[in-house]
Amino acid sequence: MSGLIPQRFVEDLLDRIDLAELIGSRITLKKAGSNYKARCPFHDEKTPSFNVRPDKGFYHCFGCGAHGDAISFVREFDGLGFTDAVEELARRAGLEVPYDQTVRQEMQQARTLTDALDYASRFYQSALKGPEAAFARDYLAQRGLDQHIIELYQLGFAPGTGTALYDSAGKDIQGPLVETGTVSDRYGRPRDLFRNRIMFPIRNTRGKTVAFGGRTLGDDKAKYINSPESDVFHKSREIYGLHEARQSIRQLDRLLVVEGYMDVIALAQHDIHYAVACMGTATNQDSLAALLRQVRHLVFCFDGDTAGYRAADRAMENALELLTDGLHLQFLMMPDGEDPDTLVRQEGSEAFQKRVDGATPLSRYLFNRQSEGLDLNLPEHRGELRARVEPMLNKMPRCTLRDAMWHEMLRLCGGRRDWQSKTQDGGTKGYVYRNGERQTRIQEARVDVKLSRDTIVCQALLEAPEMAFELLELCREDRQLQQARGFAEWIVAQQLRDKKQLIRALATNSSARTRFFRLFDGIEHLPSRENALAEAREMLTPNKEAAHKQRLTALLTQKRSIGDLTEAERQELQQLGRRKK
């Protein structure tokens, strides 16, 4: 829809907005010459690196790279789409967005539907205060909710009579209520979808009601039911509690993703205001993308039963394709038989917060889960682990995290030294995973690798550039050392004498970086510095001996007798003989 707003209007709108005033209304700015500085609202920092240039109409953070104009700031800070951000700025500037007629009608239709849903929400809130809702109020009190939380999340009550909501609405509201499915006309007559239920309004990031969830207070087969999808509600994109979290915590740095409405509300009751819930039965990629548009740190919290682990596995697998460097995902599994609602009431917010802080990173959760039931002392089970994990890692985009997890898989599936440790009697003991937890910590060991001579010489040059003069002669005589030859010639030409000088030269010389930054591509592990230098020296020693032998043979075969040698050749022969001895 952004393309349907005239570009000239967007440019005029940006010219009218005072960027410093806009940003200053949301965060604290300090004057710095003709500009302004602040601590960045998009990442945690102690010293200000967020700069605002009102004269240029843009902001830039030198810490995280956030950059943009007034529209992009409102989009990022308020979590709005392009059109909503333009609408917000237009209201601020006293302008009306000049949509074309078709778009205007679509937006008016959406406003009509959300207005009807907001009316339904107010109706349910009012009904909660009536005499018919005494049991509903008792239920909420038993769940430990006070009036402040009930009002914050706009909880309500749907009366048990079949048409209470429909009958209370005016004719201009009744049609939109049917259109959103809040009132059903499935059987030819209107009937409220929600009856005798605690009502949970689902609000978008602008605070507009787009749907409802309802928990039964009777013996209905369905404990919870949700509104059907409509023009304003797509369950895979909406996040329950996100609007309330943003109202409570202006600068969200992480979100705790739980499974149910009551989990979100119970945690908020205990001052944990960053909990949200995805709509539907699984955390799919659409809901993950919606979450990651808000923060870059997610903690998934699931029940500790079989269903909870299955839900966590689905969330993990769906997240793999979206993972990039800078994203931080963790998993917190509840003790069996508990959920966040019951546990936070039982142990309090401080103890629960410690659980959140100690949640398992995605990489460890993945390996723990895939190692369950395997005895990694057995080669067959190590092969099974790789067969499970490798397809999952292949889903990930190329990034540092993927490389690190790939190395971890290779380590876990490596040689027996990784899987054995000495016991007191000199024997070995294996490592078994049970219930997703590693029972005995595996001792990390350097993996022995056999690298090409070319790579060994390159590493030796990197570790000890002072050997370049000596190694260059070897490289020129051995055709297999072409990569090392180029590296050595460059080091000699630059007159680099130690590793510090070499690193500085590579860092500041763009052509050298382009030429040499792939020297060690495709290599999982490099030998230690000592081993690399030792191998390079071994190459030098036999090379010199071979040259001496070759020259000695040539001198003896080129002439018929020693008497035919020149005086210089006889002296060289004597020296070569002494070296041979």
Secondary structure, 3 states (H helix, E strand, C coil): CHHHCCHHHHHHHHHHCCHHHHHHCCCCCEEECCEEEECCCCCCCCCCCEEEECCCCEEEECCCCCEECHHHHHHHHHCCCHHHHHHHHHHHHCCCCCCCHHHHHHHHHHHHHHHHHHHHHHHHHHHHCCHHHHHHHHHHHHCCCCHHHHHHCCCEEECCCCCHHHHHCCHHHHHHHHHCCCEECCCCCCEECCCCEEEEEEECCCCCEEEEEEEECCCCCCCEEECCCECCECCCCCEECHHHHHHHCCCCCCEEEECCHHHHHHHHHCCCCCEEEECCCCCCHHHHHHHHCCCCEEEEEECCCHHHHHHHHHHHHHHHCCCCCCCEEEEEECCCCCCHHHHHHHHCHHHHHHHHHCCEEHHHHHHHHHCCCCECCCHHHHHHHHHHHHHHHHCCCCCHHHHHHHHHHHHHCCCHHHHCEECCCCCEECCEEECCEECCCCCCCCCCCCCCHHHHHHHHHHHCHHHHHHHHHHHHHCHHHHHHHHHHHHHHHHCCCCHHHHHHHHHHCHHHHHHHCCCCCCCCCCCCHHHHHHHHHHHHHHHHHHHHHHHHHHHHHHCCCHHHCCHHHHHHHHHHHHHHC
